[in-house]
Amino acid sequence: MAKSGRHFLQIPGPTNVPDRVLRALSKPTIDHRGPEFAALTREVLSGLKDVFQTSSPVIIYPGSGTGAWEASLVNTLSPGDKVLMFETGHFATLWKDIATRMGLQVDFVAGDWRHGVDPAVVYAKLADDRAQAIKAVCVVHNETSTGVASRIADIRRQIDAARHPALLLVDTISSLGSIEYRHDDWGVDVTVGCSQKGLMLPPGISFNAISEKALAASKSAKMPRAYWDWEPMLRDNKAGFFPYTPSTNILYGLREALAMIRDEGLDNIVARHQRFARATRAAVKAWGLDIIAQNPAEYSGVLTAVIMPEGRDADVFRQIVLERFDMSLGTGLGKLKGKIFRIGHLGDLNDLTLAGTLSGVEMGLKLADVPHKAGGVLAALESLAAESLAPVS
Ligand SMILES: Cc1ncc(COP(=O)(O)O)c(C=O)c1O
């Protein structure tokens, strides 16, 4: 069927790529060993530090987030090392699987997929570890499968309270550039990030932000590593180059996205996302539906995972929304398949994009005959109006 208007990509990543970024991506590819490229590398590496809120180096991999996960482990740890991980959802489970396959000994704290990492459990586990066998604590900041955000600053405080030297590794794949995050202030050792969410880029590049402590750990870490090795990256990046062929065109897009982030201001971006999240939750509440996240202190600013009423298949509903309104909503992942749908309110969107998204959901609920109350969109509009960020002059 012929379609008019734009597709609504309202999954929690990849997100809508702004026109400015799309245009930047379409520039001719240049010599990645030439002077123009070196200037581009230096510019984006420096701009990324502002987004991670760090003065330490950030590495850019041509690879998806999964690669940057692997990189964070193989650069800092040795085979057989013990690591502490938490079952907050599908992505935390995948990171755990990588750690296990790498030969690490994972203490995987069971979870119900409705809560983030409990800082008190971090304290208890580390205080118990008298031999200091745990070498790293790994946390997914924003669990994209559930819309639950763990409290990284509180977790850091508990690691410090336990006086434990474990490294803190944090996955910010769906929070970077959208939920408040401070690599340096929160004492994070490796932050794993990605292009296709808050940074408004296509998939294809991913990041490791590295603390001095992580860099020191990498000198004695024994895990085999080649492609993901920080050392040749850091060496070549100094001169503006990469040890292998970089994603030149995505770096053009990154330069443009960083300019957009600078223009809007990181604090404003975080506030915009929180405002959209509150409006979305107001809609869900008015529909009489529930969300996965149970602790308000852990509500995600970038996506809302909505529980389907018993006996209804969330994927059938999503299919109807796609066919009728040309809008993609996020599917339920892992054990949540068919049970939930996820509304992405992440990246390049404004009040009207959100209003359109929620209208599509409300019309879809009606078409799919899902038991719900009307008035969700109205509730969201009221929430947005009540929280207008700037007065109209
Ligand atoms: C929190 C989180 N971690 C890791 C990943 C894996 O990243 P990728 O699919 O780019 O390899 C994702 C992907 O959505 C994610 O949301």
The ligand as a Tripos MOL2 file, in Angstrom:
@<TRIPOS>MOLECULE
LIG
   16    16     1     0     0
SMALL
NO_CHARGES

@<TRIPOS>ATOM
      1 C1         20.8430   -1.2460   26.9450 C.3       1 LIG1
      2 C2         21.3730   -1.9150   25.7190 C.ar      1 LIG1
      3 N1         22.5590   -2.5460   25.7870 N.ar      1 LIG1
      4 C3         23.0790   -3.1600   24.7150 C.ar      1 LIG1
      5 C4         22.4290   -3.1860   23.4900 C.ar      1 LIG1
      6 C5         23.0510   -3.9080   22.3370 C.3       1 LIG1
      7 O1         23.4560   -2.9870   21.3850 O.3       1 LIG1
      8 P1         23.5650   -3.3870   19.8350 P.3       1 LIG1
      9 O2         22.2460   -3.9660   19.4500 O.co2     1 LIG1
     10 O3         23.8790   -2.0730   19.1550 O.co2     1 LIG1
     11 O4         24.6730   -4.3630   19.7030 O.co2     1 LIG1
     12 C6         21.2030   -2.5430   23.3750 C.ar      1 LIG1
     13 C7         20.4750   -2.5450   22.0910 C.2       1 LIG1
     14 O5         19.3670   -2.0720   21.9760 O.2       1 LIG1
     15 C8         20.6680   -1.8920   24.5160 C.ar      1 LIG1
     16 O6         19.4850   -1.2600   24.4520 O.3       1 LIG1
@<TRIPOS>BOND
     1     1     2 1
     2     2     3 ar
     3     2    15 ar
     4     3     4 ar
     5     4     5 ar
     6     5     6 1
     7     5    12 ar
     8     6     7 1
     9     7     8 1
    10     8     9 2
    11     8    10 1
    12     8    11 1
    13    12    13 1
    14    12    15 ar
    15    13    14 2
    16    15    16 1
@<TRIPOS>SUBSTRUCTURE
     1 LIG1         1 GROUP 0 **** ****
